[in-house]
Amino acid sequence: MRRILFVDDEPMVLDGLRRTLRTMGKEWQMEYATSGREALEILAARVFDVLVTDMRMPGMDGCQLLNHVRELYPHTVRIILSGQSDKEELLKSIEPVHLYLSKPCDAEILKATLARTFAVRHLLENDSLAEVISKIQSLPSLPSLYYEIIDEIRSADGSLARVGDIISKDLGMSAKILQLVNSSFFGLATHISSPAKAVSLLGLETIKALVLGIKIFSGFSSSDLPCYSIATLWDHSLATACLAREIARHLNLTQDEIEDSFLAGLLHDIGKLILLDRLPEACGKIAEVASSTECPVSQAEKKVLGTTHGRIGAYLLGIWGFSESVVNAVAFHHCPGECPNDALSALTAVYLANQCQGKNDPGNINKTVNFDLDYLSKSGIDRIEELLLTCSDPCRLGENGGCEDSFRR
């Protein structure tokens, strides 16, 4: 049974949560605290999967509480449920929080958010690895792009369009901006899959505050490894995203699924960034195993870590509030048959696109492409080569504007 701790200094709010969630009592064990200090006492006595706290509270506010929880109980997913509208206070809460929900929050949205958070926990059985990921505030960026965006924002004639263009070139920046814009941090109620569009909605002043004040971006310091080449990761991710979108269109998926296919294709290898940044020694061991046994990188990762970069990336995106469709596509992009849902989805599109692009991946030792025919058969897909050939032509970078221009739009 999953455990949730709700924290709010207003007893009436807690009573409302009890009434709203009483139907979930058989699945979730819920406890309530009226202050940050009481919450820490409860957390010291029992393990909780999720903490949901108000922002503005006397004594210890929600931001201070979450900072304590991040250090003491990093495995606990941290959610703010607040009517806080002060921009400065909101910006302070970005570092320690995973998700932000606004009061008043629709009961079904709250239930769905909590259920989705619990659902991603099964992706990682390694608790110590889950703790490492839960502590992540942002992902590192290519140094050249990091300094480029700093210079652009500090420039007297800094352009929002150029800022969006720079962020769109970097996986770490893109993931963080999309996490923020698709939460309730800034009151935007629409689903955004394009980093450039997210930047345009936030505006230059907010981006400046995030980058220069909160410092949500950082430069990458680790070295490349053959299986984890940052130098080629962007090109591979972008090409996969563009091809996944075209495949999704040809499979007649819904518009939301088409957008999710592109976004998941863009972020499908974000677990590699996490590994390079947080576990570089493990990356070295994985590279050695992959090279000595000539096995795929994902298999080498399982031998060393017991999991894959797909599941690692999906876990972070899941606790950051990305959709189930995107999370599943990232988690199972090497092994779609392990996904509980075998219907046509963004996963199908990303899997096919990644397999097609994978022959150029430095981590693919023998440069071969194999398809999971059982999964594709269950999904109703045949004539794979014909489908990929049809979809690949519009996705060649540099031709007719290329995917990069399309992505920025």
C-alpha positions as CSV (number, residue, x, y, z in Angstrom):
1,M,0.0,0.0,0.0
2,R,1.4,3.4,-1.0
3,R,1.8,6.0,1.7
4,I,1.1,9.8,1.3
5,L,1.7,12.6,3.8
6,F,-0.4,15.8,3.3
7,V,0.8,19.0,5.0
8,D,-1.3,22.1,5.4
9,D,-1.7,24.6,8.3
10,E,-5.4,24.9,7.6
11,P,-7.4,22.0,9.2
12,M,-10.3,22.7,6.8
13,V,-8.1,22.0,3.8
14,L,-6.9,18.7,5.3
15,D,-10.6,17.8,6.0
16,G,-11.4,18.5,2.4
17,L,-8.6,16.2,1.3
18,R,-9.8,13.5,3.5
19,R,-13.3,13.7,2.0
20,T,-11.9,14.0,-1.6
21,L,-9.7,10.9,-1.2
22,R,-11.7,8.7,1.0
23,T,-12.6,6.4,-1.9
24,M,-8.8,5.6,-2.2
25,G,-8.5,4.4,1.3
26,K,-8.1,0.8,0.2
27,E,-5.2,1.6,-2.0
28,W,-3.4,4.4,-0.3
29,Q,-2.5,5.0,3.3
30,M,-2.9,8.7,4.0
31,E,-1.7,10.8,6.9
32,Y,-2.0,14.5,7.7
33,A,0.2,17.1,9.4
34,T,-0.6,20.8,10.2
35,S,3.0,22.1,10.1
36,G,6.4,21.4,8.6
37,R,7.9,20.3,11.9
38,E,5.1,17.9,12.6
39,A,5.6,16.5,9.1
40,L,9.3,15.9,9.7
41,E,8.5,14.1,13.0
42,I,6.1,11.8,11.1
43,L,8.6,11.2,8.3
44,A,11.2,10.2,10.8
45,A,8.9,7.5,12.2
46,R,7.5,6.1,8.9
47,V,8.4,5.8,5.2
48,F,6.3,7.7,2.7
49,D,6.2,7.5,-1.0
50,V,4.8,11.0,-1.6
51,L,4.7,14.2,0.3
52,V,2.1,16.8,-0.7
53,T,2.5,20.2,1.0
54,D,1.1,23.7,1.0
55,M,3.6,26.5,0.3
56,R,2.7,29.3,2.7
57,M,2.8,28.0,6.3
58,P,4.0,29.7,9.5
59,G,7.3,28.6,11.1
60,M,8.5,26.4,8.3
61,D,7.1,27.0,4.8
62,G,6.6,24.4,2.2
63,C,9.9,25.2,0.4
64,Q,11.9,24.8,3.6
65,L,10.1,21.5,4.3
66,L,10.8,20.2,0.9
67,N,14.5,21.1,1.1
68,H,14.7,19.0,4.4
69,V,12.9,16.1,2.7
70,R,15.1,16.2,-0.3
71,E,18.2,15.7,1.9
72,L,16.8,13.4,4.5
73,Y,14.3,11.3,2.5
74,P,15.2,11.6,-1.2
75,H,13.1,8.6,-2.2
76,T,10.0,10.6,-1.3
77,V,8.3,12.3,-4.3
78,R,7.8,16.0,-3.4
79,I,4.6,17.8,-4.6
80,I,3.4,21.3,-3.8
81,L,-0.4,21.9,-3.6
82,S,-0.8,25.6,-3.1
83,G,-2.6,28.7,-4.0
84,Q,0.7,30.6,-3.8
85,S,0.9,33.3,-6.5
86,D,4.0,35.3,-5.4
87,K,6.5,34.9,-8.2
88,E,9.5,35.1,-6.0
89,E,8.3,32.4,-3.7
90,L,7.3,30.2,-6.6
91,L,10.8,30.5,-8.1
92,K,12.3,29.5,-4.8
93,S,10.3,26.3,-4.8
94,I,11.5,25.1,-8.2
95,E,14.7,23.5,-6.9
96,P,13.2,21.1,-4.3
97,V,9.9,20.2,-5.9
98,H,9.0,17.5,-8.4
99,L,5.5,18.6,-9.2
100,Y,3.3,21.7,-8.6
101,L,-0.5,21.7,-8.4
102,S,-2.6,24.8,-7.9
103,K,-5.4,25.3,-5.4
104,P,-8.2,24.7,-5.8
105,C,-7.3,21.4,-7.4
106,D,-9.9,19.2,-9.1
107,A,-10.3,16.0,-7.2
108,E,-9.8,13.8,-10.3
109,I,-6.6,15.7,-11.3
110,L,-5.2,15.2,-7.8
111,K,-6.1,11.4,-7.9
112,A,-4.7,11.0,-11.4
113,T,-1.4,12.8,-10.5
114,L,-0.9,10.7,-7.4
115,A,-1.8,7.5,-9.3
116,R,0.7,8.4,-12.1
117,T,3.4,9.1,-9.5
118,F,2.9,5.7,-7.9
119,A,2.8,4.0,-11.3
120,V,6.4,5.0,-12.2
121,R,7.8,3.5,-9.0
122,H,7.7,0.0,-10.5
123,L,10.2,1.2,-13.2
124,L,13.1,1.1,-10.7
125,E,13.4,-1.6,-8.1
126,N,16.8,-0.3,-7.0
127,D,16.0,2.1,-4.1
128,S,19.4,3.6,-4.0
129,L,19.2,4.5,-7.7
130,A,15.8,5.9,-7.2
131,E,17.1,8.2,-4.5
132,V,19.9,9.4,-6.8
133,I,17.4,10.3,-9.4
134,S,14.9,11.9,-7.0
135,K,17.6,14.4,-5.9
136,I,18.1,15.7,-9.5
137,Q,17.0,19.3,-9.9
138,S,18.1,19.7,-13.5
139,L,20.2,17.9,-16.1
140,P,23.5,19.1,-17.4
141,S,23.8,20.9,-20.8
142,L,26.5,20.9,-23.4
143,P,29.0,23.5,-22.2
144,S,28.9,25.4,-25.5
145,L,25.1,25.8,-25.3
146,Y,25.2,26.6,-21.6
147,Y,27.5,29.5,-22.1
148,E,25.7,30.5,-25.3
149,I,22.4,30.9,-23.4
150,I,24.0,32.8,-20.5
151,D,25.5,35.3,-23.0
152,E,22.2,35.6,-24.9
153,I,20.2,36.3,-21.7
154,R,22.8,38.8,-20.4
155,S,23.0,40.6,-23.7
156,A,21.3,44.0,-23.9
157,D,19.5,42.9,-27.1
158,G,18.8,39.4,-26.0
159,S,16.1,37.7,-28.1
160,L,13.4,35.4,-26.8
161,A,13.4,33.6,-30.2
162,R,17.2,33.0,-29.9
163,V,16.8,31.8,-26.3
164,G,14.2,29.3,-27.5
165,D,16.4,28.2,-30.3
166,I,19.3,27.5,-27.9
167,I,17.2,25.6,-25.4
168,S,15.7,23.5,-28.2
169,K,19.2,22.3,-29.0
170,D,19.8,20.8,-25.6
171,L,18.1,17.8,-24.0
172,G,18.7,18.8,-20.4
173,M,17.4,22.3,-20.9
174,S,14.4,21.1,-22.9
175,A,13.4,18.6,-20.3
176,K,13.5,21.1,-17.5
177,I,11.6,23.9,-19.3
178,L,8.9,21.4,-20.3
179,Q,8.7,20.1,-16.7
180,L,8.0,23.7,-15.5
181,V,5.7,24.9,-18.3
182,N,3.5,21.8,-18.1
183,S,3.1,22.0,-14.3
184,S,1.0,24.6,-12.6
185,F,4.0,26.7,-11.7
186,F,3.1,29.5,-14.1
187,G,-0.6,29.0,-14.4
188,L,-0.5,27.6,-18.0
189,A,-3.3,25.1,-18.5
190,T,-2.2,23.8,-21.9
191,H,0.0,20.8,-22.9
192,I,3.2,21.9,-24.5
193,S,5.6,19.5,-26.3
194,S,7.9,22.1,-27.9
195,P,10.7,23.7,-25.8
196,A,10.7,26.7,-28.1
197,K,7.0,27.3,-27.6
198,A,7.4,26.8,-23.9
199,V,10.0,29.6,-23.8
200,S,7.7,31.9,-25.8
201,L,4.9,31.3,-23.3
202,L,7.1,31.9,-20.2
203,G,8.6,35.1,-21.6
204,L,12.2,36.5,-21.4
205,E,12.0,37.9,-17.9
206,T,10.9,34.6,-16.4
207,I,13.6,32.8,-18.4
208,K,16.2,35.3,-17.1
209,A,15.0,34.7,-13.5
210,L,15.2,30.9,-14.0
211,V,18.6,30.8,-15.7
212,L,20.4,33.6,-13.9
213,G,18.6,33.7,-10.5
214,I,17.6,30.1,-9.8
215,K,20.3,28.7,-12.1
216,I,18.2,25.8,-13.4
217,F,20.8,25.0,-16.0
218,S,24.4,23.9,-15.6
219,G,27.3,22.9,-17.9
220,F,28.3,19.3,-18.5
221,S,31.6,18.3,-17.0
222,S,32.0,14.6,-17.6
223,S,33.8,13.1,-20.6
224,D,32.3,11.2,-23.5
225,L,32.3,7.4,-23.6
226,P,31.8,5.3,-26.7
227,C,28.4,4.1,-25.4
228,Y,27.4,7.5,-24.1
229,S,28.6,10.1,-26.6
230,I,27.1,13.5,-25.7
231,A,28.6,14.8,-29.0
232,T,26.2,12.6,-31.0
233,L,23.3,12.3,-28.5
234,W,21.5,15.4,-29.8
235,D,21.6,14.5,-33.5
236,H,20.4,11.0,-32.7
237,S,17.6,12.2,-30.4
238,L,16.4,14.8,-32.8
239,A,16.4,12.4,-35.8
240,T,14.5,9.8,-33.7
241,A,12.0,12.5,-32.6
242,C,11.3,13.6,-36.2
243,L,11.0,10.0,-37.5
244,A,8.8,9.0,-34.6
245,R,6.4,11.9,-35.4
246,E,6.2,10.8,-39.0
247,I,5.6,7.2,-38.1
248,A,2.8,8.3,-35.6
249,R,1.1,10.2,-38.4
250,H,1.2,7.2,-40.8
251,L,-0.2,5.0,-38.0
252,N,-3.1,7.4,-37.7
253,L,-2.5,8.1,-34.0
254,T,-4.3,11.0,-32.4
255,Q,-2.8,14.5,-32.4
256,D,-1.8,14.2,-28.7
257,E,-0.1,10.8,-29.5
258,I,1.7,12.4,-32.4
259,E,3.1,15.2,-30.2
260,D,4.0,12.7,-27.5
261,S,5.8,10.6,-30.1
262,F,8.0,13.5,-31.0
263,L,8.6,14.5,-27.4
264,A,9.4,11.0,-26.3
265,G,11.7,10.5,-29.2
266,L,13.5,13.7,-28.2
267,L,13.9,12.5,-24.6
268,H,14.2,8.8,-25.1
269,D,17.9,8.7,-24.2
270,I,17.8,11.2,-21.4
271,G,18.7,8.4,-19.0
272,K,22.2,8.4,-20.6
273,L,22.6,12.0,-19.5
274,I,21.6,11.0,-15.9
275,L,24.1,8.2,-15.9
276,L,27.0,10.3,-17.2
277,D,26.3,13.0,-14.8
278,R,25.5,11.0,-11.6
279,L,27.2,7.6,-12.2
280,P,30.2,8.1,-14.5
281,E,32.1,5.1,-13.0
282,A,29.1,2.8,-13.8
283,C,29.1,4.2,-17.3
284,G,32.8,3.1,-17.7
285,K,31.9,-0.4,-16.5
286,I,28.9,-0.6,-18.9
287,A,31.1,0.5,-21.8
288,E,33.6,-2.2,-20.9
289,V,30.9,-4.9,-20.7
290,A,29.3,-3.8,-24.0
291,S,32.7,-3.8,-25.8
292,S,34.0,-7.1,-24.4
293,T,30.8,-9.1,-24.9
294,E,29.6,-7.2,-28.0
295,C,26.1,-6.9,-26.5
296,P,23.8,-3.9,-26.8
297,V,24.3,-1.1,-24.3
298,S,20.9,-1.7,-22.7
299,Q,21.9,-5.3,-22.0
300,A,25.2,-4.2,-20.5
301,E,23.4,-1.7,-18.3
302,K,21.2,-4.5,-17.0
303,K,24.3,-6.5,-16.1
304,V,25.9,-3.6,-14.3
305,L,23.0,-1.7,-12.8
306,G,20.1,-4.1,-13.0
307,T,18.1,-1.6,-15.1
308,T,18.5,0.4,-18.3
309,H,18.9,4.1,-19.3
310,G,15.4,3.9,-20.6
311,R,13.8,3.1,-17.2
312,I,16.1,5.6,-15.5
313,G,15.1,8.4,-17.8
314,A,11.4,7.4,-17.6
315,Y,11.5,7.5,-13.8
316,L,12.8,11.0,-13.7
317,L,10.2,12.2,-16.3
318,G,7.5,10.4,-14.4
319,I,8.1,12.1,-11.1
320,W,8.5,15.4,-13.0
321,G,4.9,15.0,-14.2
322,F,5.3,14.0,-17.9
323,S,2.5,12.0,-19.4
324,E,2.1,8.2,-19.1
325,S,2.4,8.0,-22.9
326,V,5.8,9.7,-22.9
327,V,7.1,7.9,-19.8
328,N,6.2,4.4,-21.3
329,A,7.8,5.3,-24.6
330,V,11.0,6.4,-22.9
331,A,11.0,3.4,-20.5
332,F,10.5,0.7,-23.1
333,H,12.0,2.1,-26.3
334,H,14.4,-0.8,-26.4
335,C,12.0,-3.5,-25.2
336,P,8.4,-2.6,-26.1
337,G,7.2,-6.1,-25.4
338,E,7.8,-5.5,-21.7
339,C,5.2,-2.6,-21.6
340,P,1.9,-3.8,-20.2
341,N,0.0,-2.0,-23.0
342,D,0.7,-3.4,-26.5
343,A,-1.7,-1.2,-28.4
344,L,-0.5,1.3,-31.0
345,S,1.0,4.3,-29.1
346,A,3.8,6.7,-28.9
347,L,5.9,3.8,-27.8
348,T,5.4,2.0,-31.1
349,A,6.5,5.1,-33.0
350,V,9.6,5.8,-30.8
351,Y,10.6,2.1,-30.8
352,L,10.5,1.9,-34.6
353,A,12.3,5.3,-35.1
354,N,15.0,4.4,-32.6
355,Q,15.6,1.0,-34.1
356,C,15.9,2.6,-37.5
357,Q,18.3,5.4,-36.3
358,G,20.1,3.0,-34.0
359,K,22.4,1.6,-36.7
360,N,24.2,5.0,-36.6
361,D,24.4,5.0,-32.8
362,P,27.9,4.7,-31.4
363,G,26.6,2.3,-28.8
364,N,25.5,-0.2,-31.4
365,I,28.5,-2.3,-31.7
366,N,27.6,-4.5,-34.7
367,K,25.5,-1.8,-36.4
368,T,22.6,-4.3,-36.9
369,V,18.9,-3.5,-36.5
370,N,16.5,-6.2,-35.1
371,F,12.8,-5.7,-34.6
372,D,10.5,-7.3,-31.9
373,L,8.2,-9.0,-34.4
374,D,5.9,-10.3,-31.7
375,Y,5.3,-6.9,-30.3
376,L,4.8,-5.4,-33.8
377,S,2.4,-8.2,-34.7
378,K,0.3,-7.6,-31.6
379,S,0.2,-3.9,-32.5
380,G,-1.1,-4.8,-36.0
381,I,2.0,-3.6,-37.8
382,D,3.5,-5.4,-40.9
383,R,5.5,-4.2,-43.8
384,I,7.9,-2.5,-41.5
385,E,10.5,-1.6,-44.1
386,E,7.9,0.0,-46.3
387,L,6.6,2.1,-43.4
388,L,10.0,3.2,-42.4
389,L,11.0,4.1,-45.9
390,T,7.8,6.1,-46.4
391,C,8.4,8.0,-43.1
392,S,12.1,8.5,-43.4
393,D,12.2,10.8,-46.5
394,P,10.6,13.8,-44.8
395,C,12.8,13.4,-41.8
396,R,16.2,13.9,-43.3
397,L,18.0,16.7,-41.5
398,G,18.9,19.6,-43.8
399,E,16.4,18.8,-46.6
400,N,13.5,21.1,-47.2
401,G,14.1,22.9,-43.9
402,G,14.7,19.7,-42.1
403,C,13.4,18.4,-38.8
404,E,15.4,21.0,-36.8
405,D,13.4,23.9,-38.2
406,S,10.2,21.9,-37.8
407,F,11.1,21.2,-34.2
408,R,11.6,24.8,-33.5
409,R,8.2,25.7,-34.9
